[in-house]
Structures are given as structure tokens and as C-alpha cells.
Amino acid sequence: MSMLKILIAAAILLFSVTSALAQGGAARAILGACKPDIRAFCSEVRPGGGRIKTCMKEHLRELSEPCKEALFQAWLRQ
């Protein structure tokens, strides 16, 4: 993965996921695209307190392209 993609994904996760999740349509798109990633990497993580978000950041390089794209699109809509 290129450094640019890593930086874009990191920026998305760090700065916009929380506010994107507050928007219904973006939240559904992210959940739909990232649900397999959350299940694969963070299924043992208890929801709440930003723990899922932290887990996803820890697996940033491993996230699927659809998940990264949904996060990027949510970031663009802000």
C-alpha cells in the first residue's frame, strides 16, 4: 500500500469517522462496507469508548478496499 493511501486512511479514521457516524447515511455505508473488517479484526473488542475505532486504526493496513473507500467517501462529504 502506498504511503499516500495510508495517510489518507489514517486521516479519515482519526478526524472524521466520529462525525461521519453521526450522519445516518454515512454510518450505514461505513458499517455495510466495514462490517467484515470489524468482524475479522475487532470481534473480541467490546463496543463503546472508541475501542472499535482504536482497533480499526491498529489494523489500518489490513482494511479491505471497500471499507477504506467508504471511510474516504464519508470524509469527502464533510
C-alpha positions as CSV (number, residue, x, y, z in Angstrom):
1,M,0.0,0.0,0.0
2,S,1.3,3.4,-0.9
3,M,2.2,5.9,1.8
4,L,-0.4,8.3,0.4
5,K,-3.2,5.7,0.9
6,I,-2.0,5.0,4.4
7,L,-2.0,8.7,5.2
8,I,-5.5,9.2,3.7
9,A,-6.9,6.3,5.6
10,A,-5.3,7.4,8.8
11,A,-6.7,10.9,8.4
12,I,-10.1,9.5,7.7
13,L,-10.1,7.3,10.8
14,L,-8.5,10.0,13.1
15,F,-10.6,13.0,12.1
16,S,-13.8,12.1,10.5
17,V,-15.2,8.8,11.5
18,T,-16.8,10.0,14.6
19,S,-18.7,12.8,12.9
20,A,-19.5,10.7,9.9
21,L,-21.1,8.1,12.1
22,A,-23.4,10.8,13.5
23,Q,-24.8,11.1,9.9
24,G,-27.3,8.2,9.2
25,G,-26.4,7.6,5.6
26,A,-22.7,7.7,6.1
27,A,-22.9,5.5,9.1
28,R,-24.9,2.8,7.2
29,A,-22.4,3.0,4.3
30,I,-19.4,2.6,6.6
31,L,-21.0,-0.2,8.6
32,G,-22.0,-2.0,5.4
33,A,-18.5,-1.8,3.9
34,C,-16.5,-2.3,7.1
35,K,-18.6,-4.9,8.9
36,P,-16.5,-7.8,7.6
37,D,-13.3,-5.9,8.7
38,I,-14.7,-5.2,12.1
39,R,-15.7,-8.8,12.5
40,A,-12.3,-10.0,11.3
41,F,-10.1,-7.7,13.3
42,C,-12.1,-6.4,16.2
43,S,-14.7,-9.1,17.1
44,E,-13.2,-9.5,20.6
45,V,-13.3,-5.8,21.3
46,R,-16.2,-4.5,23.5
47,P,-18.0,-1.6,21.8
48,G,-18.0,1.8,23.4
49,G,-15.5,4.4,24.4
50,G,-13.9,4.5,20.9
51,R,-12.5,0.9,21.3
52,I,-13.7,-0.3,17.9
53,K,-12.2,2.8,16.3
54,T,-8.9,2.2,18.0
55,C,-8.9,-1.4,16.9
56,M,-9.6,-0.4,13.3
57,K,-6.7,2.1,13.4
58,E,-4.5,-0.7,14.6
59,H,-5.4,-2.7,11.6
60,L,-5.3,0.2,9.1
61,R,-3.1,-1.6,6.6
62,E,-5.3,-4.6,6.6
63,L,-8.6,-3.0,6.0
64,S,-10.4,-4.0,2.8
65,E,-10.6,-1.6,-0.1
66,P,-14.4,-1.3,0.2
67,C,-14.0,-0.3,3.8
68,K,-11.3,2.3,3.1
69,E,-13.4,3.7,0.2
70,A,-16.5,4.1,2.4
71,L,-14.4,5.9,5.0
72,F,-12.8,8.1,2.3
73,Q,-16.2,8.9,0.8
74,A,-17.6,9.8,4.3
75,W,-14.6,12.1,4.8
76,L,-15.2,13.8,1.4
77,R,-18.8,14.6,2.3
78,Q,-17.9,16.6,5.4
